[in-house]
């Protein structure tokens, strides 16, 4: 382990820059849980529980062999305790047992990134399905020692479903419906936290001949993502369903 750096975190669909260093280092990750009201669809609002203020949670990028010092902050205005389970962590609960954090408090734990790949993370506070169903999930990439082949653009996509008290498109502030969640009947199945999050002026862009890398995940908590690419695929992308 040589040196120390603070991780660059990004909101979807953006991805932190590729790691160019040739050695493992200590990486400090600061991630804040925010319970925030955002648009779910036109005329529809929802109080999302988030890692970093948006759904999905912020993208975390580290390197194989890095020592991660992880700080989880639970904003003082939040109403619920939260924690984090990172599937890139080899250990009890992926860090969940070490990161249970009440509003207005912070927790810290460390782990070594042993296995390269793309991994989901999510809140593991009971009831887990409710925390995940309110938007508490994201992706962490552990780059292999040799790095990834260069790409012209990298994008971050994550599917999730929302169980609103109202039916699809019903206007106003919607609450979480536990009965619909138990029955796996979501009024909304979306990418990146909202209807229309990747269309219009939010569309992902590329030019003919560009090499595009997509980091794709599924937050769930219940449904499988049948992500379907039309075009040409040159490399296999690390992907974890959830």
C-alpha positions as semicolon CSV with decimal commas, in nm:
position;residue;x (nm);y (nm);z (nm)
1;X;0,000;0,000;0,000
2;X;0,157;0,326;-0,117
3;X;0,014;0,668;-0,032
4;X;-0,342;0,783;0,028
5;X;-0,619;0,947;-0,177
6;X;-0,983;1,049;-0,145
7;X;-1,216;0,864;-0,380
8;X;-1,391;1,055;-0,656
9;X;-1,761;0,964;-0,643
10;X;-2,011;1,038;-0,920
11;X;-2,387;1,044;-0,969
12;X;-2,538;0,829;-1,245
13;X;-2,498;0,816;-1,537
14;X;-2,145;0,951;-1,481
15;X;-1,850;0,732;-1,384
16;X;-1,531;0,837;-1,202
17;X;-1,220;0,855;-1,423
18;X;-1,019;0,535;-1,483
19;X;-0,746;0,458;-1,232
20;X;-0,404;0,521;-1,386
21;X;-0,176;0,447;-1,090
22;X;0,017;0,121;-1,103
23;X;0,010;0,046;-0,731
24;X;-0,240;-0,013;-0,454
25;X;-0,310;0,273;-0,217
26;X;-0,529;0,371;0,077
27;X;-0,855;0,512;-0,055
28;X;-1,083;0,719;0,168
29;X;-1,451;0,698;0,073
30;X;-1,699;0,947;0,218
31;X;-2,062;0,865;0,146
32;X;-2,360;1,042;0,298
33;X;-2,709;0,899;0,330
34;X;-2,979;1,152;0,243
35;X;-3,356;1,112;0,260
36;X;-3,473;1,352;-0,010
37;X;-3,785;1,430;-0,210
38;X;-3,732;1,410;-0,586
39;X;-3,930;1,362;-0,906
40;X;-4,026;1,001;-0,981
41;X;-4,232;1,088;-1,290
42;X;-4,393;1,401;-1,429
43;X;-4,618;1,535;-1,153
44;X;-4,513;1,255;-0,917
45;X;-4,280;1,304;-0,621
46;X;-4,133;1,054;-0,379
47;X;-3,912;1,065;-0,070
48;X;-3,611;0,859;-0,179
49;X;-3,362;0,713;0,067
50;X;-3,027;0,757;-0,105
51;X;-2,652;0,709;-0,088
52;X;-2,542;1,057;-0,191
53;X;-2,869;1,235;-0,266
54;X;-2,979;1,053;-0,584
55;X;-3,084;0,707;-0,704
56;X;-2,883;0,500;-0,770
57;X;-2,615;0,574;-0,513
58;X;-2,286;0,728;-0,608
59;X;-2,048;0,519;-0,819
60;X;-1,737;0,409;-0,629
61;X;-1,419;0,318;-0,822
62;X;-1,113;0,156;-0,660
63;X;-0,832;-0,079;-0,761
64;X;-0,760;-0,441;-0,677
65;X;-0,545;-0,447;-0,363
66;X;-0,652;-0,102;-0,239
67;X;-0,718;-0,052;0,131
68;X;-1,053;0,124;0,161
69;X;-1,128;0,343;0,461
70;X;-1,504;0,383;0,438
71;X;-1,693;0,661;0,615
72;X;-2,074;0,643;0,616
73;X;-2,253;0,960;0,725
74;X;-2,624;0,968;0,808
75;X;-2,748;1,326;0,761
76;X;-2,895;1,485;1,072
77;X;-3,226;1,560;0,899
78;X;-3,289;1,195;0,817
79;X;-3,550;1,001;1,011
80;X;-3,412;0,648;0,985
81;X;-3,093;0,463;1,080
82;X;-2,906;0,313;0,784
83;X;-2,598;0,105;0,702
84;X;-2,422;-0,027;0,392
85;X;-2,352;-0,375;0,257
86;X;-2,089;-0,368;-0,019
87;X;-2,069;-0,691;-0,216
88;X;-1,703;-0,611;-0,285
89;X;-1,627;-0,666;0,085
90;X;-1,515;-1,006;0,206
91;X;-1,646;-1,006;0,561
92;X;-1,959;-1,014;0,775
93;X;-2,248;-0,841;0,605
94;X;-2,021;-0,661;0,357
95;X;-1,964;-0,392;0,618
96;X;-2,326;-0,377;0,736
97;X;-2,245;-0,493;1,089
98;X;-1,985;-0,217;1,122
99;X;-2,181;0,068;0,967
100;X;-2,519;0,086;1,142
101;X;-2,556;0,462;1,177
102;X;-2,822;0,676;1,342
103;X;-2,926;1,015;1,198
104;X;-2,667;1,282;1,270
105;X;-2,389;1,028;1,324
106;X;-2,109;0,867;1,121
107;X;-1,943;0,526;1,118
108;X;-1,612;0,399;0,982
109;X;-1,471;0,063;0,878
110;X;-1,191;-0,059;0,653
111;X;-1,154;-0,341;0,403
112;X;-0,913;-0,457;0,135
113;X;-1,043;-0,484;-0,223
114;X;-0,942;-0,845;-0,290
115;X;-1,145;-0,939;-0,597
116;X;-1,177;-0,736;-0,919
117;X;-1,521;-0,688;-1,066
118;X;-1,836;-0,480;-1,057
119;X;-2,037;-0,522;-0,739
120;X;-2,364;-0,392;-0,602
121;X;-2,398;-0,223;-0,267
122;X;-2,716;-0,155;-0,072
123;X;-2,856;-0,075;0,269
124;X;-2,900;-0,382;0,489
125;X;-3,099;-0,229;0,774
126;X;-3,423;-0,413;0,854
127;X;-3,661;-0,428;0,684
128;X;-3,402;-0,457;0,408
129;X;-3,656;-0,471;0,126
130;X;-3,802;-0,137;0,235
131;X;-3,466;0,038;0,249
132;X;-3,363;-0,103;-0,088
133;X;-3,710;-0,036;-0,231
134;X;-3,674;0,330;-0,139
135;X;-3,359;0,363;-0,351
136;X;-3,067;0,255;-0,132
137;X;-2,837;0,081;-0,381
138;X;-2,543;0,154;-0,609
139;X;-2,233;0,008;-0,773
140;X;-1,869;-0,025;-0,670
141;X;-1,605;-0,114;-0,930
142;X;-1,282;-0,286;-0,829
143;X;-1,053;-0,245;-1,129
144;X;-0,809;-0,532;-1,198
145;X;-0,439;-0,466;-1,149
146;X;-0,386;-0,410;-1,519
147;X;-0,682;-0,175;-1,551
148;X;-0,956;-0,191;-1,813
149;X;-0,913;-0,135;-2,189
150;X;-0,958;0,232;-2,280
151;X;-1,307;0,354;-2,371
152;X;-1,434;0,679;-2,521
153;X;-1,728;0,698;-2,281
154;X;-1,829;0,513;-1,965
155;X;-2,184;0,523;-1,829
156;X;-2,356;0,403;-1,513
157;X;-2,704;0,247;-1,533
158;X;-2,900;0,079;-1,258
159;X;-3,252;-0,060;-1,260
160;X;-3,482;-0,040;-0,961
161;X;-3,851;-0,059;-0,880
162;X;-4,071;0,163;-0,663
163;X;-4,379;0,058;-0,472
164;X;-4,596;0,366;-0,449
165;X;-4,925;0,396;-0,263
166;X;-5,082;0,540;-0,578
167;X;-5,109;0,377;-0,915
168;X;-4,869;0,456;-1,200
169;X;-4,882;0,823;-1,290
170;X;-5,103;0,926;-0,998
171;X;-4,991;1,281;-0,921
172;X;-4,860;1,421;-0,596
173;X;-4,630;1,295;-0,325
174;X;-4,638;0,916;-0,310
175;X;-4,554;0,697;-0,012
176;X;-4,408;0,346;0,010
177;X;-4,659;0,060;-0,007
178;X;-4,532;-0,244;0,183
179;X;-4,814;-0,472;0,062
180;X;-4,724;-0,405;-0,303
181;X;-4,357;-0,470;-0,221
182;X;-4,436;-0,804;-0,056
183;X;-4,651;-0,899;-0,355
184;X;-4,381;-0,776;-0,598
185;X;-4,625;-0,543;-0,777
186;X;-4,428;-0,222;-0,845
187;X;-4,610;0,062;-1,024
188;X;-4,268;0,182;-1,143
189;X;-3,968;-0,003;-1,288
190;X;-3,708;0,251;-1,394
191;X;-3,344;0,309;-1,474
192;X;-3,152;0,564;-1,266
193;X;-3,430;0,650;-1,028
194;X;-3,699;0,811;-1,242
195;X;-3,919;0,777;-1,548
196;X;-3,742;0,930;-1,849
197;X;-3,403;0,955;-1,678
198;X;-3,217;0,858;-1,997
199;X;-3,414;1,028;-2,275
200;X;-3,423;1,373;-2,431
201;X;-3,148;1,602;-2,305
202;X;-3,050;1,327;-2,059
203;X;-2,981;1,069;-2,332
204;X;-2,644;0,894;-2,337
205;X;-2,438;1,016;-2,631
206;X;-2,175;0,864;-2,858
207;X;-2,034;0,896;-3,207
208;X;-1,997;0,626;-3,470
209;X;-1,679;0,436;-3,393
210;X;-1,671;0,527;-3,021
211;X;-1,606;0,250;-2,771
212;X;-1,870;0,270;-2,498
213;X;-1,851;0,091;-2,164
214;X;-2,171;0,045;-1,967
215;X;-2,167;-0,045;-1,600
216;X;-2,508;-0,203;-1,542
217;X;-2,667;-0,311;-1,215
218;X;-3,004;-0,406;-1,072
219;X;-3,100;-0,265;-0,732
220;X;-3,429;-0,451;-0,717
221;X;-3,531;-0,533;-0,453
222;X;-3,742;-0,796;-0,631
223;X;-3,734;-0,792;-1,010
224;X;-3,470;-0,922;-1,248
225;X;-3,323;-0,683;-1,504
226;X;-3,339;-0,813;-1,861
227;X;-3,104;-0,545;-1,990
228;X;-3,107;-0,564;-2,371
229;X;-2,841;-0,401;-2,589
230;X;-2,902;-0,361;-2,962
231;X;-2,582;-0,301;-3,158
232;X;-2,231;-0,438;-3,133
233;X;-2,061;-0,558;-2,816
234;X;-1,683;-0,597;-2,821
235;X;-1,598;-0,678;-2,460
236;X;-1,760;-0,857;-2,174
237;X;-1,851;-0,602;-1,907
238;X;-1,832;-0,682;-1,538
239;X;-2,191;-0,708;-1,425
240;X;-2,361;-0,807;-1,105
241;X;-2,739;-0,838;-1,104
242;X;-2,780;-0,719;-0,748
